[in-house]
Amino acid sequence: MVTYKATNIKTGRYYIGSAKTYCHYLNRMGCHHLVYISKSKHHNDFHMDLWENPRDFQWEILREDDLTTREYERDLLRGCKNDPLNYNLSHLSWGMEEEIVDGPRWPKETREKMRAAAKSTKAQPAHKKAAQSRAVSETNSKKQPCPQCGMLMNIGNLAKHIKGTRCKGI
C-alpha cells in the first residue's frame, strides 16, 4: 500500500490518499484531476485546484509497505480532521462512517451498471474528451525522474518503464 500526499505549493493545502502499488500511485499522480471532470465542476476544492493548476502540486510518498489495509491513511486523516489546510472531505478513507472497506466499494450489480454506462456512446461527450486530452497533454509535458535510475520521462511512460526491462536502476 502506498500512502501519498499532494500539496498545493502556493496555498499549503494538502490531500492525503492511498494506492495499492507504486504504479497505481503514478497513475493517480497523472490522472487524479481527470476523475471528476464534468463541465469544469468538481466535487471538492482539491479536484478543482488540481484541474486549474496541476503544476502547483507537489506529490510525495509518505509510506510504502506490504500491508493491504489503509490504517496508516486513516490514522493520518483522523489526525488532521480539523485542519483547514486539509483538502480531504472526510477524515476517513472513502468517507466511511467507521471502518475502511478493503474490498469493492460498490456492490456487484452497481459495478456492472457503471461498466455498461461507461461503454455507451454518450459516456464521453466531445467537450469532455477534449478537456481530458488537454489535461493529459499538460501532465505528459511535465517530466519526472525514475526513482530507480533517474531517467527523465513523462508520467505515463514512467509506469511502463518501471514495470518493463528498460530500467537499469535497482
C-alpha positions in Angstrom: 0.0 0.0 0.0 1.3 3.4 -0.9 0.1 6.4 1.1 0.7 9.7 -0.6 0.3 13.4 -0.1 -0.4 16.0 -2.7 0.4 19.5 -1.5 -0.5 22.7 -3.2 2.8 24.6 -3.0 1.0 28.0 -3.4 -1.6 27.7 -0.7 -0.1 25.0 1.5 -3.3 22.9 1.3 -2.9 19.1 1.0 -4.7 15.9 0.1 -3.9 12.5 1.6 -4.6 9.4 -0.4 -3.5 5.8 -1.0 -2.9 3.4 -3.8 -2.4 -0.3 -4.0 1.1 -0.2 -5.6 3.7 2.3 -6.8 2.3 2.0 -10.3 -1.2 2.8 -9.1 0.3 5.8 -7.3 1.9 7.0 -10.6 -1.4 6.6 -12.3 -3.1 8.7 -9.6 -0.5 11.4 -10.0 -1.1 11.6 -13.7 -4.8 11.2 -13.7 -6.2 12.3 -10.4 -7.5 15.5 -11.9 -9.4 13.7 -14.6 -11.7 11.9 -12.2 -14.4 14.5 -11.6 -14.4 16.4 -14.9 -18.0 17.5 -15.7 -18.2 20.9 -17.4 -15.3 22.0 -15.2 -17.3 21.5 -12.0 -15.8 19.3 -9.3 -17.0 17.8 -6.1 -14.3 19.4 -3.9 -11.6 22.1 -3.8 -8.8 19.6 -4.3 -10.0 18.4 -7.7 -10.9 22.0 -8.8 -7.4 23.3 -7.8 -5.7 20.3 -9.4 -7.7 20.8 -12.6 -6.9 24.5 -12.8 -3.1 24.3 -11.9 -1.7 20.8 -11.9 1.8 22.1 -11.7 1.1 23.8 -8.4 1.1 20.4 -6.7 4.0 18.5 -5.2 3.4 14.8 -4.8 5.2 12.7 -2.2 5.0 9.2 -0.8 4.5 9.2 2.9 4.8 5.5 3.4 5.1 2.4 1.2 4.6 -1.1 2.7 3.3 -4.5 2.0 0.0 -4.0 4.0 -3.3 -4.3 2.3 -5.2 -2.1 4.7 -5.5 1.7 4.8 -4.9 2.0 8.5 -2.0 4.4 8.1 -4.0 6.7 5.8 -7.0 6.5 8.2 -4.7 7.5 11.2 -3.3 10.4 9.2 -6.7 11.6 8.2 -8.1 11.4 11.7 -5.0 13.4 12.9 -5.8 16.3 10.5 -9.6 16.2 11.0 -9.9 19.9 11.9 -7.0 21.2 9.8 -8.4 24.0 7.5 -5.5 23.2 5.1 -6.7 19.6 4.5 -8.5 19.1 1.2 -10.0 15.7 2.2 -13.7 15.9 2.6 -13.7 13.2 5.2 -11.3 12.3 8.0 -11.7 8.6 6.9 -10.8 6.9 3.7 -13.7 6.8 1.2 -15.8 8.7 3.6 -16.9 5.6 5.5 -18.5 6.0 8.9 -16.1 3.9 11.0 -14.1 1.2 9.2 -12.4 1.3 5.9 -13.5 -1.2 3.4 -10.7 -3.1 1.7 -13.0 -4.9 -0.7 -15.0 -3.5 -3.6 -16.6 -0.1 -2.9 -19.8 -0.8 -4.9 -22.0 -3.9 -5.0 -21.5 -6.2 -8.0 -24.8 -5.1 -9.7 -23.8 -1.4 -9.4 -20.4 -2.0 -10.8 -21.9 -3.9 -13.8 -24.3 -0.9 -14.4 -21.4 1.5 -14.2 -19.3 -0.6 -16.6 -22.2 -0.7 -19.1 -22.8 3.0 -18.9 -19.1 3.8 -19.4 -19.1 1.8 -22.7 -22.1 3.7 -24.1 -21.5 6.3 -26.8 -23.0 9.0 -24.6 -20.4 8.3 -21.8 -17.7 10.5 -23.4 -19.1 13.8 -24.9 -16.8 15.6 -27.3 -16.1 18.5 -24.8 -15.2 16.0 -22.1 -12.8 14.2 -24.4 -11.2 17.5 -25.4 -10.8 18.5 -21.8 -9.2 15.1 -20.9 -6.9 15.3 -23.9 -5.7 18.8 -22.8 -5.2 17.6 -19.2 -3.2 14.6 -20.3 -1.1 16.6 -22.7 -0.3 19.1 -19.9 0.6 16.3 -17.5 2.7 14.4 -20.0 4.7 17.5 -20.9 6.0 17.5 -17.3 9.0 15.2 -17.0 9.5 13.1 -13.8 12.7 11.3 -12.9 12.6 7.5 -12.5 13.1 6.8 -8.8 15.3 3.8 -9.6 17.6 5.1 -12.4 16.9 8.8 -12.6 16.0 8.9 -16.3 13.5 11.7 -17.1 10.2 10.9 -18.8 6.5 11.7 -18.7 4.4 10.0 -16.0 2.6 7.7 -18.4 5.8 6.2 -19.7 7.4 6.1 -16.2 5.0 3.4 -15.0 5.7 1.3 -18.1 9.4 2.0 -17.7 9.5 0.7 -14.1 7.4 -2.4 -14.9 9.5 -3.2 -18.0 13.0 -4.3 -18.6 14.4 -0.9 -19.7 15.0 0.5 -16.2 18.7 0.0 -15.3 18.2 1.0 -11.7 18.0 -1.1 -8.5 
